[in-house]
């Protein structure tokens, strides 16, 4: 089963993100391998794969392993030295500002904290030194799943003030939308999933309005 680029881009746009940056070194990130549907291969060098919310995906691989991401769509950038790697990460991301990665600040949520802090520093320094966490959104949530409920409790406990109250549920209509080539909100605006994203958008707007008011009266 090939990687469904369009489905991921639909989700990124719904979440108001500029893209998703995947990174791995010697198979440390099973989430990346599972989502990207990467075939088994010997990958001993660092690689990056950037999925923008719109447009073509881009790859960054070491020159020695130039075909390590050949199964994925998109143009390829190459590096050999550390300096080339830093410069290429910036080119890979372009003008993206809000980028998803498998990272949890201070490793407070070990379930998703896979990307190391050094790589986060590399990403921040390469294109956006002021990169900051906008907030945490729980998605694909299944209240019937004990592990999902436990993860939600851990996230809310350890990231107080950063987690959005809106939770995006696992929803059939959300899953169907990409195969019809439509955003979930246009595919079935009455569905529970679409309504959750609309609620998230409203919560985001309210957060920014409150922050603006506080700044004005500071």
N, C-alpha and C positions, 0 to 999 in steps of 0.2 A: 504494500500500500504506500503510494508516494506521499510526500509532505504536502499538506493542503495549505498553501500560501494564502489563498484568498480568505479562508476561514479565519486564520490568525489575524490578517489585516482587518477583517470586519470587527473582530473583538477589540483590536487596538483602537480603532476609530470610536467604537462604542464607549470605551474606557477613557477617551480623550487623551491618548498617549501618542507620542510621535513615532514610537517604534519599540521593538524588543531586541535587545542585544544578547545573543547567546555566546557563551564562552566555555571552552573546555581544555583540559590538559590531561592526557592519559586516562580518559574515561571517568573523570571525577564527577561529572554532572549527568546523572541518569535522566533527569528531567529534559535536558536538551536533546539527548539521544532519542528519547521516546517521542517528543513532540515533532522533531525534525525527521523522524523515521530513518535515521542514518543506518546504512548497512554495516555489518561488522567489518572492521578494517583495523590495520595497525596505524594508529595515530599517536605519535610520540612527541609532537610539537604543538605549541599552543595554536588554537584557531578561534576565530570569531565569525559569527554570522549575524548580520543585521537585517531585521525585517522591518521596513518602514511601514507606517500606517497606510501610505499610498506609494505606488511606484515599485520599481524593481528592487529585489533584495540584493545584498552585497556580501561578498566573502573576503576574509583575510586569512591567508595561510602562509606557512613557511615555505620558502623556495625549495627546500629539500623534499617536502611533502606537498607538492603543488596540486596533486589530484585528490587530496584528502576529503574535500567537500564536493567532488565532481557530481555526486548524485543530486545535489541541491541546485535550484535555479538561481541565476544572478551572475553579475560580473565578479571577477576575482582580482583582489589586490594581493601583493606578495611582499614579504619581509625576510630579512636575513639577520640584521643587527637589531639591538635594542632600540637604537635611535630610529631606525626604519619602522619598527613596530609602533613606537609612540606616534610618529607622524601619520602612519597609516590608519591608526585607530581614529584619529581626527577626521581623515578623509572618509573613512567608513561611515561615520555618523553624520557627516555633513552639517546641516543646520538643525538637527534634532535637539530638543531641549529636555523633553520628558521621556525618559527611556526606561523600560522595564528590564530588570535583571534578577537572577536568583540570588538575592542578597537580603539579609535581615540585619539592621543596625545593631551593633554590639552582640550579634549572634543570639538575640533574644528568642528567635523562633527557629530552632535548629532544623525543623522540617524543610524549610525553604532556603536556609542560609548555606548556599553552596559556593558562590563566588567569593574568593578571598578578598580581604581588605586591600591588599596591594594592587589587585586588578581594578578595584573600584577607584583607587587613587590614580591609577594609570588612565582610566576613562575620564575621570573628572579633570585631570591635568591636561589631557590631550585636546579637549575642545570646549570645556565649560567648567572652569575652576569654581564657579559659584553654584554648581549643581547641588540641589538640596531635595530632601524627601517631601513631596507634596502631601502625601497621605497614603494610607493602606486600605485597599479594598478587598474584601473577601469575596471570591467568585467561585462558581461551580459548587456552591454549598448544598449539601444534602443533610437535612436535619435528622434523617433516619440513621445516619452513619455516626457511630460513637466516636471514631477518630476525628471526623470533621467537627463535631461539637467540642471535642477536647482542644483541637487546634484553635478554634475560634476563641475559647476561653483564654488560652495562653496568649494569643495575639492581643486580645483586649486588655489583659492584665499587664503585659510587659510593654505595650506601646500605647499607654493611656494618652488621650488627646490627639493621637495620630490616626486612629482607625475610624473610618467612616461608619456611621450607624447603619447605612444601607448595605444590605448583603445581597449579592447576586446569586440566585439559586441555580442549581442544575435544572435545566428546562428543555423540554423536547423542541419547542418552537425556536429557541435560540440555536439549537443544533441544526435545525432544518434550514434556517435562513441562508447560510453561506451557499448551500447547494442550489439555491434558487437565485443566487447572485444579488441578494438584497440585504441591507442592514436589518437587524432584528426589529427595529422600531417601524420600518416600512413594511416588513413582511407580515407582522401581526402585532400591532400596537397594543392590543388588548391582552396579549399574553402576559403571564406573570414575570417572565424574564425581561420583556421590553419595558413593562411598567417599573421594574426595579432599576433599570438604567435611567429612565426618566427621573425617578426619585433621587438617584445618585447625582444626576446633573443639577437638580434643584438644591440638593444639600451642598454641593460644591459652590454654587453661586452664593448661597446664604453664608457659607464660611468666608468667602472673599468680601462680601458686604460687611460682615461683622468685623473683620480685620481692618477694613477701610475706615469704619466708624471709630474703632479704637485708636487707630493711628491719628485720625483727625482730632480727637480729643486728648491725645497724649501731651 
